[in-house]
């Protein structure tokens, strides 16, 4: 196996784990907040590359439980990135455009981070931790798949039931298909 995906139970992690040559570990198989579990998983699977898709991505949940947000979105990234670096494993850490926050265009490549809220600040902390260990950070936004969880799947279900679908009207984004 060459690629290990953390957070394989989530939308992005599940999509990545379906690819050939990729082995996914959901939270039930690997708690990235547990240093011993991370070490055991990296030693057992000996990947060439890790894609960290694990996150506490519930924006409202992060506001309600900031300690959990920081533990998962920043502290665990530091732990995982350090363990990967110590073993010579390349780490690709997935982050979010939310770290750009504030008013104005959020899609500019050279936009300075201005994270607003606990979710965005904790994800920015994860980016900084990843960079400190030489990892690569990729920011994604509005990830969707047509069926199942996620905004598009829920919107299609609501429309099929004749229900209204509330939409964001004050953001510009680039929806990213999970595939």
Buried (B, 14 or more C-beta within 10 A) or exposed (E): EEBBBBBBBBBBBBBBBEEEEBEBBBBEEBBBBEBEBBBEBBEEBEBEBBBBBBBBBEBEBBEEBBEBBBBBBBBBBBBBBBBBBEEEBBBBBBBBBBBBBEEEEBEEEEBEBBBEBBBBBBBBBBBBBBEEBEBEBEBBBBBBBEEEEBBBBEBEEEEEEEEEEEEEEEEEEEEEEBE
